[in-house]
């Protein structure tokens, strides 16, 4: 009996130590991300002028309006806000899924980014006429709120999902769905996310915390990184540190 008790205690201690090390690992990851973000943001901005932008260019930034550390960790970049540039009557706007899906003047969009840093990517097959298809496709989502649960196949959009949906409407494939399990696996971050979303997550109704976690891990998301990794996408400008992103 005493031997079994000691073995049980050792297993508990081992599990406890494992949790501590995992916690330390993710705390260190957060600190490293913060330090790199600070370096990317506060280093001197490149003095080169932004190149001429075209309708359909995909713009990335680190948002100050609603930065999402969880989304940054999931996407494995500092990008947490994505928009599409649109020219209209001689002015530049960015179509974004912010608090709601809407157009915002380009200069205002840049200002809302941390350190006014932006990265601009362009699809080599993108043409002006594709914007018409995108504007038709966005109508059902226009003025709808941001999809805070990052769910697929619902009436709401989050920023990188919006770009994914609209480009496909124009016949161009950028981005690809990945499960949260594929991106980061089961860890303290995903457990914390599961606990936070369980009360409002439709698929978690009447499920235990562990069951909700498994549902969350199988959820597919479109990360900003997946948009940049797509064939035909090329970065044409970045004023992050050394064009870091």
N, C-alpha and C positions, 0 to 999 in steps of 0.2 A: 504493500500500500504506500509506504514512504517513498519507495523507488518510483512508483507511478506518479506520486504527487510532485517529486523533484523533476521528473521528466516533463510533466505538465507545466510546471513553473518555468523550466528552461525554454519550452516551446513558446510560452507567452512572452518571456523576456526577449527571445529571438525575434518574434513577430513585432514586439514593441521597438526593438532596435532597428528592424527593417523599415518600419514606418518613419522613425526619426531620420534615418539616412535618406529616405525618399523625400521627406519634407525639406531637409537641408538642400538636397539636389535641386528641387524646384525653386526654393528661395534663392539659391545661387544663380539659377537660370534667370530669374526675374531681375536680380541685381545686375547681371551681365547685360541683359537687354536694356535696362535703364541707362547704364553707362554708355553702351554703344549708341543708344538713341540720343543721349546728350551730346556725344561727340559728333554724331551726324547732323544734329540740329544747330549746335552753337559754333561749329567751325565756320570760318569765313565763307560766305556764299560766293560761288563762282561768278565772276563779273561778266561772263558772256551773256548776251541777250538770249532770251528764249526764242527758239526758231519759230518760223511761221507755223501756226497750228491749223489743222484741218478738221472739218466736221467728222466726227467718228473717232478721233484720237481718244485714247483711254488714259485718264489722269489718275494718279495715285498720290495719296498723302497720308500723314499721320495726324489724325483729327484731334483738335483741342475741344471740339464741341461735345463729342461723346466717345472718347477713346476707349477701346475695349482691349484690355490686356489679355483676356481669354482669347479673343479673336486673333490678336497678334501672335500668341503662342500657337494657336491652331494653324495659322497660315505660315508661320516660321519666317515672317518678314515684319518690318515695322509698318507696313501698309495696313490701315484699318478702314480706309474710306476710298472709294473708287467712283469715278464719274465719267461721263462721255461729253466731249466738247461738241457744241452745236453753234453754228453761225446763224444769226437771224437779224435781218435788216441792218447789216453792217456792224453788229455787236456780237461779242462772244459770250456764250452762256455754258454752264455745265449742268447737264441733267444728272441728278443724284438721288439716291435713296437716303435722305437724311432723316429728320424727324418725320418727314413725309416725302413721297416721290414728287419732285418739283424741279424747276429750273432755277438756277442762281447765277447772277453775273459772275463771269470768270474771275475778276479781281476779288470779289467777295469770297469766292470759293478758295482762292489761294490764301487769303488772310486767315481763314478758319483752320488752316493747317499749322501744325507745330513748327515754329521757325520759318513759316512760309515756304517750306520745302515741298517740292513736287517732283514727280517723275512722269514722263510722258512716253507712252508706247503707241505704236501704230501698226495696223495690220497691212501687209504689203498688197493685199487684194481689195482693200477698202476703197470704195468710190463714193462720191457725193450722193448718188442716187440711192445708196443703201440707207441713208438717213431717213428717207421717206418711209421705208418699211419699218424702221425702228420707231418712228413717231406713231405709226399706226399700232404697233405692238404694245406701246407703253400706255395707251389710252385706258385699258381696264384697271391699271395700277395707279393712275395719276391721282395725286393727293391722298393716296392711301398711306397709313403710318408705316414706319420701319418695322421689319420683321425681327423683333428682338430674340425670338426663339430659333432663328435661322432654319426654319422648316422648309422643306421642299414641297412643291405641288400644292401650295395654298394661295390665298388671294393677296398675300403680302410679299414684299421683296426686301432683301438686304442688299447692300451696295454691289458687291461682286456678283451676286446672283442676278441683279438687274442687267449688268453688262453681258453676262452669259446668255440670258434670255433674249435680249435685244439683238445681239450679234447673230444668234441662231435664226431669228426672224428675218434677218437680212441674208441668210444663206451662208454665213461664215461661222465656223466652229472655233470658239476659243473657250478655254476653261474646261474642267472636267470634274464630275462629282467624286468626292472621296469620303469614306466613312470617318467618323471621329476616331474609331478604333485604328484605322490605317494611319491617321495623322499623328496621334499622340498616345493611343492605347489607354489602358485603364490605369489611372494614377490619382494622386491627390487633387489635381486640377479637375479632372473629369468627375470625380466623386463630388467635389464642391459644386460644380456646375449642376450636376444631377440633383443635389439637395436644394439648390436655389430654384430650379425650374419645375421641380416635381409638383408644387401646388397649382401651377398654371399650365402645365404641359398636357395637352389633350390625351396623348398616348399613355400617360402615366396615371390616368384616373384609375383608382382602385388597385394600383400596383404598389408593392413594397419599394423601399429605397433601392434595394439591390436589383429588383426587376426593372425599375426606372432607369438605373444606370446602364443596364444592358440595352434598353431601348435607345438611350442617348448615344451609346457607342456605335450603334448601327445606323444612326442618322447620317445622311450624306450632306456635305456642304461644298460650296464652291469657294475656294480661297482666292485671295488676290494673287498669290504666287502661281496658282494654276493658270490664271489668265496670261501671265507673262511667259509661261513655259510653253505656250501653244505654238504650233508651227505657223509661220507667217508673221508672228508678233516680234517687233523690233523696238528697242528703246531708242528714242531719238533725242531725249534730253533728261537730265536729272541734276538738281542742285543739292542733293544730299552729299554728304562728305565723299569727295572723290568719285561721285557717281555711284556711291555704294549700292544703291538699290535701283 
